[in-house]
């Protein structure tokens, strides 16, 4: 058996225990038995049986977490997966990695791609953003910006078409829309560049095949 770093194993056990306790608490809040929850997962197409649920809740799997089970249980429990990982949200802190605590608010942002997680660097107690620039965060932000621009353009277009709108207001709205369309084009370019930086260029991949 390979040697396992004690701190790493402790973190793994704490993480699995935290998720298991959250699943049990949420199940109880919904007044579901383990059998009820198992039946819900079955209807979702990925059955997690009662025994497995009991082991997950009691952390009897040596700290191991199954991503498929986490996702289907989250749906069955009517809760975002992130909140099973961060059950004390929005308060408190968790170790996102061994010996790397972060407030649950920051951990949620990291899980959702809204911001990089602050982590200790160089092991000297200095805190910084690891792996900058974070193109994943850039992609999520750009997509959110695209949605805002689309909504604003649609709203302004409706205003411009509204009968009785003064000609001067229509012209001003038209210029604003043109500016937003130009900005949107730039945002779309950012999205494409971020996707390529994250996953590579599909055209180049095909040529390498």
C-alpha positions in Angstrom: 0.0 0.0 0.0 1.4 3.4 -0.9 1.9 5.9 1.9 -0.8 8.5 2.1 -0.1 12.0 3.4 -2.0 12.3 6.6 -3.1 15.9 6.0 -4.3 14.9 2.5 -6.3 12.0 3.9 -7.7 14.1 6.7 -8.9 16.7 4.1 -10.4 13.9 1.9 -12.3 12.5 4.9 -13.5 15.9 6.1 -14.8 16.7 2.6 -16.6 13.4 2.2 -18.0 13.7 5.8 -19.2 17.2 5.2 -21.0 16.2 2.0 -22.5 13.1 3.7 -23.8 15.1 6.6 -25.3 17.7 4.2 -27.1 15.0 2.3 -28.5 13.5 5.5 -29.6 17.0 6.8 -31.2 17.9 3.5 -33.0 14.5 3.3 -34.3 15.0 6.9 -35.4 18.5 6.1 -37.5 17.1 3.2 -38.8 14.3 5.5 -37.5 11.6 3.2 -36.3 8.2 4.3 -33.2 6.7 2.6 -35.5 4.5 0.7 -37.5 7.5 -0.5 -34.3 9.2 -1.7 -33.1 6.0 -3.4 -36.4 5.9 -5.3 -36.0 9.5 -6.4 -32.6 8.7 -7.8 -34.0 5.7 -9.6 -36.5 7.9 -11.4 -33.7 10.2 -12.5 -32.0 7.4 -14.3 -29.0 6.8 -12.0 -30.1 4.7 -9.0 -28.3 5.2 -5.7 -29.5 2.5 -3.4 -30.4 2.8 0.3 -27.2 1.1 1.4 -25.0 3.4 -0.7 -26.9 6.4 0.7 -26.3 5.2 4.2 -22.6 4.8 3.6 -22.3 8.2 2.0 -24.2 9.9 4.9 -22.0 8.1 7.5 -18.8 8.6 5.6 -18.0 4.9 5.4 -16.3 5.0 2.0 -12.9 5.9 3.2 -13.4 9.5 2.1 -14.3 8.6 -1.5 -16.9 10.7 -3.3 -18.6 9.8 -6.6 -19.3 12.7 -8.8 -22.2 11.0 -10.6 -23.8 10.2 -7.2 -23.2 13.8 -6.0 -25.0 15.2 -9.0 -28.0 12.9 -9.0 -28.4 13.2 -5.2 -28.4 17.0 -5.5 -31.2 16.9 -8.0 -33.1 14.3 -6.0 -32.7 16.6 -2.9 -33.7 19.7 -4.8 -30.5 21.6 -4.0 -27.5 22.8 -6.0 -24.5 20.5 -5.8 -22.4 23.4 -4.6 -24.5 23.6 -1.4 -23.9 20.0 -0.7 -20.2 20.8 -0.9 -20.6 24.0 1.1 -23.5 23.3 3.5 -22.6 26.3 5.8 -22.9 28.8 2.9 -22.8 31.8 3.2 -21.0 31.6 6.5 -17.8 30.0 7.8 -14.9 28.6 5.8 -13.8 25.3 4.2 -10.5 23.8 3.1 -10.8 23.9 -0.7 -7.5 22.0 -0.7 -5.5 20.5 2.2 -4.5 23.4 4.5 -6.1 25.9 2.1 -9.1 27.5 3.9 -11.4 29.9 2.1 -14.7 31.6 3.1 -17.7 29.7 1.7 -18.6 32.8 -0.3 -15.3 32.6 -2.1 -15.4 28.9 -2.5 -18.9 29.2 -4.1 -17.5 31.8 -6.6 -14.7 29.4 -7.4 -17.0 26.4 -7.9 -19.2 28.4 -10.2 -16.3 30.0 -12.2 -17.0 33.5 -11.0 -13.6 34.1 -9.5 -10.3 32.2 -8.8 -9.8 30.9 -5.3 -7.2 32.7 -3.1 -4.6 30.1 -2.1 -1.3 30.1 -0.2 1.6 30.3 -2.5 5.3 29.3 -1.9 4.2 27.9 1.5 5.3 31.0 3.3 1.9 32.3 4.3 1.6 34.8 1.4 -1.8 34.6 -0.2 -2.3 35.1 -3.9 -4.3 34.0 -6.9 -2.8 30.8 -8.3 -2.8 30.1 -12.0 -3.4 33.6 -13.2 -4.8 34.6 -15.7 -7.6 32.2 -15.1 -9.2 31.7 -18.5 -12.1 29.7 -17.0 -13.1 32.7 -14.9 -12.7 34.9 -18.0 -15.0 32.7 -20.0 -17.7 32.7 -17.4 -17.5 36.4 -17.0 -17.6 37.0 -20.8 -20.7 34.8 -21.2 -22.5 36.7 -18.4 -21.5 39.9 -20.2 -22.9 38.6 -23.5 -26.2 37.8 -21.8 -26.4 41.3 -20.3 -25.7 42.9 -23.7 -28.2 40.7 -25.5 -30.9 41.7 -22.9 -30.1 45.4 -23.1 -30.1 45.4 -26.9 -33.5 43.6 -27.0 -34.9 46.0 -24.5 -33.7 49.1 -26.3 -34.9 47.7 -29.6 -38.4 47.4 -28.2 -38.3 50.9 -26.9 -37.2 52.2 -30.3 -40.1 50.4 -32.0 -42.7 51.7 -29.5 -45.2 53.8 -31.3 -45.1 57.4 -30.2 -41.4 57.5 -29.2 -40.0 60.9 -30.1 -37.7 60.9 -33.1 -34.8 62.3 -31.0 -35.2 59.5 -28.5 -35.3 56.9 -31.3 -32.1 58.2 -32.8 -30.3 58.2 -29.4 -31.5 54.7 -28.7 -30.3 53.6 -32.2 -26.8 55.0 -31.5 -26.7 53.2 -28.1 -27.7 50.0 -29.7 -24.9 50.3 -32.3 -22.4 50.9 -29.5 -23.7 47.8 -27.6 -23.6 45.7 -30.7 -19.9 46.7 -31.2 -19.2 45.8 -27.6 -21.0 42.5 -28.0 -18.8 41.6 -30.9 -15.8 42.2 -28.7 -17.3 40.0 -25.9 -17.9 37.2 -28.4 -14.3 37.4 -29.5 -13.3 37.1 -25.8 -15.5 34.0 -25.4 -13.9 32.3 -28.4 -10.4 33.1 -27.3 -11.1 31.9 -23.8 -12.6 28.6 -25.2 -9.5 28.0 -27.3 -7.2 28.8 -24.4 -9.0 26.3 -22.2 -9.7 23.5 -24.6 -7.4 24.1 -27.6 -8.3 24.9 -31.2 -10.6 22.2 -32.7 -9.3 23.0 -36.2 -5.7 22.4 -35.1 -6.7 19.2 -33.3 -8.3 17.8 -36.4 -5.1 18.6 -38.4 -3.0 16.7 -35.9 -5.2 13.6 -36.2 
